[in-house]
């Protein structure tokens, strides 16, 4: 993950504003892409696993929330639990791509369930 760049050479001790990290838009955009792709990939894998295990109704959705919680913890660990070094807020690492991942999960969940449990 790409982090923010700091402006260490131009710091003034009297200005507290200079202590804030400078936002690098390219790095932030790359980090958000990583979150989106990670959630989509793990939603697909989780959907296939839920379908193979035969989860139905509420059990499958609980499994999705469990997969997304593990994904969020993994992304936070990858960022070293310092959210503000890589993202604007901690909500981005927890919630971005959540609903789009749900659609992928349901698609592959039903697909795998129908293939494995047809009879």
C-alpha positions in Angstrom: 0.0 0.0 0.0 1.3 3.4 -0.8 1.3 6.0 2.0 1.2 9.7 2.3 4.3 11.7 1.6 5.5 14.1 4.4 6.9 17.5 3.9 9.8 17.2 6.4 12.2 19.7 4.7 9.8 22.6 5.0 8.6 22.1 8.6 8.3 25.2 10.8 8.3 24.7 14.5 5.8 27.5 15.0 3.1 26.2 12.6 1.1 23.2 13.7 -0.5 23.0 10.2 2.8 21.9 8.7 2.8 18.7 10.9 -0.1 17.3 8.9 0.8 14.8 6.1 0.3 15.8 2.5 -2.3 13.9 0.6 -1.0 12.1 -2.5 -4.1 11.6 -4.7 -2.4 8.8 -6.8 -1.5 6.8 -3.7 -4.9 7.2 -2.2 -6.6 6.1 -5.4 -4.4 3.1 -5.6 -5.2 2.1 -2.0 -8.9 2.4 -2.7 -8.5 0.2 -5.8 -6.7 -2.4 -3.6 -9.6 -2.4 -1.2 -12.2 -2.7 -3.9 -10.4 -5.6 -5.7 -9.7 -7.4 -2.4 -13.3 -7.3 -1.3 -14.6 -8.4 -4.8 -12.1 -11.3 -4.9 -12.9 -12.5 -1.4 -16.6 -12.1 -2.0 -16.3 -14.4 -5.0 -14.3 -16.9 -3.1 -16.6 -16.7 -0.1 -19.7 -17.1 -2.3 -18.2 -20.3 -3.8 -17.4 -21.6 -0.3 -20.9 -20.8 1.0 -22.4 -22.6 -2.0 -20.3 -25.6 -1.6 -21.0 -25.9 2.1 -24.7 -25.6 1.3 -25.5 -22.4 3.3 -29.0 -21.1 2.8 -30.8 -17.8 3.7 -29.6 -16.1 6.8 -26.6 -18.5 7.3 -25.1 -17.4 4.0 -25.4 -13.7 4.7 -23.9 -14.2 8.1 -21.0 -16.0 6.4 -20.7 -13.0 4.0 -20.4 -10.6 7.0 -17.8 -12.8 8.6 -15.8 -12.9 5.4 -16.0 -9.1 5.1 -14.9 -8.7 8.8 -11.9 -10.9 8.2 -11.1 -8.9 5.0 -11.3 -5.6 6.9 -9.0 -6.9 9.6 -6.6 -8.2 7.0 -6.5 -4.9 5.2 -6.1 -3.0 8.5 -3.2 -5.3 9.4 -1.6 -4.7 5.9 -1.8 -1.0 6.6 -0.2 -1.6 10.0 -3.3 -0.4 11.8 -2.3 3.2 11.0 -5.3 4.2 8.9 -4.4 7.9 8.5 -1.1 7.0 6.9 -2.8 5.3 3.9 -6.5 6.6 3.9 -8.5 9.7 4.6 -10.5 7.9 7.3 -10.9 4.5 8.9 -14.4 4.1 7.3 -12.8 3.6 3.9 -11.0 0.4 5.0 -14.1 -0.9 6.7 -17.0 0.0 4.3 -15.7 0.7 0.8 -16.8 -2.0 -1.7 -19.1 -3.7 0.9 -22.3 -3.7 -1.2 -20.7 -4.4 -4.6 -19.0 -7.4 -2.9 -22.4 -8.5 -1.7 -23.7 -8.7 -5.3 -20.7 -10.8 -6.3 -21.1 -13.0 -3.3 -24.8 -13.8 -4.0 -24.1 -14.5 -7.6 -21.3 -17.0 -6.9 -23.1 -18.4 -3.8 -26.2 -19.3 -5.9 -24.1 -20.6 -8.8 -22.0 -22.9 -6.6 -25.0 -24.1 -4.6 -26.8 -25.0 -7.8 -23.9 -26.9 -9.2 -23.1 -28.9 -6.0 -26.6 -29.4 -4.6 -28.6 -30.1 -7.7 -30.0 -33.4 -6.6 
